[in-house]
């Protein structure tokens, strides 16, 4: 799955420069809705706005994937084939656009991580599957990942708290996924581990993963699978093996 769009391989259609309002030509006078029934025109307009919003989110993801995480609203709108005012109308500002894109991208990552962990036989296998899925999805479009997880506070188009809600929910959900098999495996009496370790694990996975994403390709950079296994080993056994080897040497 490619986080630069909303589907498998995620092709993102271009967005026409129009609100797409369709005039309804009646042959007779308009008939008002019956008391208590929804206004059909209002429902159609709301449906249209929701569809248009989804199209703009897809287009923004494609633009950021190509242009980079620092793309401006004007650049994103131009890539989408529309005007900046349309994006402002639907999202308020760049922070609002990041929030909207972040909700979609992170929910897809959450589902993918959950699916990856479901077939694991042990907590460690499940942890490896989740770390692998996280790195794989983030690596499909580092620009989009950075766009929805970081924000330059110096940018006048938004604020650093743009996606904090969606991002916090995402990492809380992943921490719960980690804690569930641990709770089943360790049983009662291990609340200190179950209550704190999953959040600590998330911190390591995110920080190590983001450093890996930002590291230029080179012979010294681990591949995706090797990085996932290394992070999982650090989480499960720490760096004691490396320290022991160094001490013996």
N, C-alpha and C positions, 0 to 999 in steps of 0.2 A: 504493500500500500504506500502511496506517495502523498505526503502531507501537503504538497503544493496544490492539491485540488481535493474535491469531495468524493471521489469514487476510486475504485481500483484503477491504478495507473493515472487516475485523476485528470482526464482531459477537461479543460475548462472552456466553455463556449464564450465567444465574444459577446459583449453586451452592447446592444444598439443605443444610440444616443437619443433616446426618447422615453417618455414615461409609459408609452404603450396604451394610452387611454383610448378606448374604443367607443365611438358614439353609437348609441342605440336608437335606431329609427323605428318609431312605432307607426302603425297605420291608424291608430285611434288615440284618444286621450289616455293619459297615464292613469292607471288604477292604483290608488293608494293601498298600502299593505293593510291587511286586516288588523284590528287592535290586538296587541300582544304578540304579533308575528314579526320576525326580523325584517328589516328593510333589505330587499334583495340587492339593490344598487350598492348600499353600504357594505354588504357582505362581499360582493364582487370586488369592490374597491379595496377592501382590507386584504382579500386574497391576492389581489394584484400587487399590493405594496409588499406583502410577505415574499412573493415570488421574485419581485424586483430586488428586494434586499438580499435574497439568497444569490441571485445572479451577480450582484455587486461584490459580495463577499468572495465568490469564486474568482471573479476577475481581479480582485485585490490580491488574492493569494497567488495567482499566476504572475501578476506584475511584480510582487515582492520576490517571488522565486527567481525572476530574471534580473530585476533591477537591484536587489539587495535590501537588507532590512532597514536601511536608512532612507529608502525612497520617500519622497514627499507626497502629500495628498495630490498636488498638481501632476506629478509624474505618474502616480497610480491611476488617476482619472484619465490622463492622456492614453495610457496603455489600455485602459478599459474602453476607450472610444467614446468617452463622455466628458462632461465638465466637472470641475472640482465642486461646483455648487451642488451638483446632484449628490455627491458623497456627503457633503455637509448636511444636506437636507435629510438624509437617511441615518447618519451616524453622529451628527453634531460636530465632531472634530476628529483629529487623528487618533486621539485616545479612545474615542468611541468605536472607531473602525478597528483598532487593535483589540478592543474588548470583544467585538463581534466575531472577528476572525479567530481570536483565541478560544472562544467558547466552542466553535466548530472543530478546530484543529485538536484541541486538548481532549475533547470528548471522543474523537476518533482514536487518538492515541490511547486513551483509557480503555476503550473497548478492545483494541488490539492487544494491549498488555494483559487484560483479563483473559482473553481467548488463549493467549500463549501459555498462561499459567495453569489452565484447567486440565491439561493432559499430563501434568507432572506427577510423579509418584512420590517424591520426597520434597520437603521444604527447600532444600538446596537446589534441586532441579527446577522447582517453580521459580526460585529467585533468579537462576540463570536465564530461564525463559523470559522473565519479565525484563531483566536488564538487556537482553538481546533485542527484544521487541522495541524497547525504548530507544536504544542506539540506532536500530534500523530505521525507525520512523523519523527520528530527528535527522539522520544522515541523508535521507531522501531529499530534504530541502533545508539545509542549515539556515538559509536566509529567512524562510518562513518561521522556523523554530525560534530564531533570535527575535524576529518581529513580535512574536506573541509572548515571549518570556522575559525580554529585557526592554528597557526604554531609556533613551538618553534624556536625562533631566534638563539638558540645555536646549532641547528642541522646543521652540515656541508653540508648536502645534498640539501639544498635549501635556500630560503629567505622568510622572513615574509610576503612579498607582493605577495605570490604565487597565491592566489585566490581572491585578493582584487577586481579585475575587475568583476568576476562572482558574488561575494558576494555583491558588491555595486549595481550591476544591480538588483539582487534579492530583496534587501531591498527597493530600489527605486520603483520597480514594486509593491511591497506590499503596500508601502506608497501611491502610486497612487490608488490602489484598495480601500484603506481606505478613501482617499479624495473624490473619485467620488460620493458615496452616501451622504457624508456630504455636498458636493457642491449642490447637488440636494435638500437636506433637508433644508439647511440653506439659500439658495438663495444668492443674491448679497450682498455686504457689509460686508462679513465675511472673507475677504482674510487673515487677521491676523491669524484666527483660522485655516482656510483651508490650508494656506501656511506653517504653522509651526507645528501644532499639530500632523498631521500624522507622521512626522519624529520623534517627541518626543515620540509618542506612540510606534513606532518601537523600539526605544531604551529601553523602559520599557519592552516590550514583549520579546525582545531578552535577556536582562540581567536577568530578572526574570525567563524566561524559561531555560536559560543555568544554572542558579544556581539550579533550580529544577532538571534538568537532572543530575547534578553532586552530588546531595544530596543522600546519601545512603538510601535505603528503611528502614522505621521505622514507628511506629504508628503515629508519629508526622508529617510525610511527607504527604501532600495532594495527593489525587489521581489525575489522568490526568484531568478528567472532573471538579473536584473541583478547580484545579489550573487554568484551563481556565476561569471558572466563576469568580474566585477571581481576576485574572489579568484584565478581562473585567470590573469588578466593579471598580477597581482602576482607570482604564482609563476613565470611564464614570462619576463617582461620587467622585473619590479620596478616601481619608481616613477620610473624615469628619464624617461619621457615627461612626467609631471607636473612634475618638477623642471626639465626643459628648457623647457617652456611658461612656467613661472613666471619663469625667468631671462630669457627673451625679452621677457616683459611688463614 
